[in-house]
Amino acid sequence: MDLRHTGPELDGWILAQVGAGQSPEAVVATLVTRGWAEQAAIDAIDTAVRDHLARHARDAGLPAPARVPAPVA
C-alpha cells in the first residue's frame, strides 16, 4: 500500500496500527520512512483518530468529542 496518499485506506491503516498497540511515535516513524514529512504524518494520525472517535460517538448516540485545553503550568 502506498501510504503517501491520504484517504480511507490510510485512515484504516493508521487505525489498525493504533488498534494493534503501536505507539503514535512508531506510526509516525513508519510514515516518515515512507517519505512523509514528520508534521504531515502527525497531522494524518491526529485526523484519522479524531474522525474515528467522532464517528464512534455519533453512531453510539454520544456527544461529539471536544478538545480539552492543556493546563497551564
Secondary structure by P-SEA (a helix, b strand, c coil): cccccccaaaaaaaaaaaaacccaaaaaaaaaaacccaaaaaaaaaaaaaaaaaaaaaaaccccbbbbbcccc
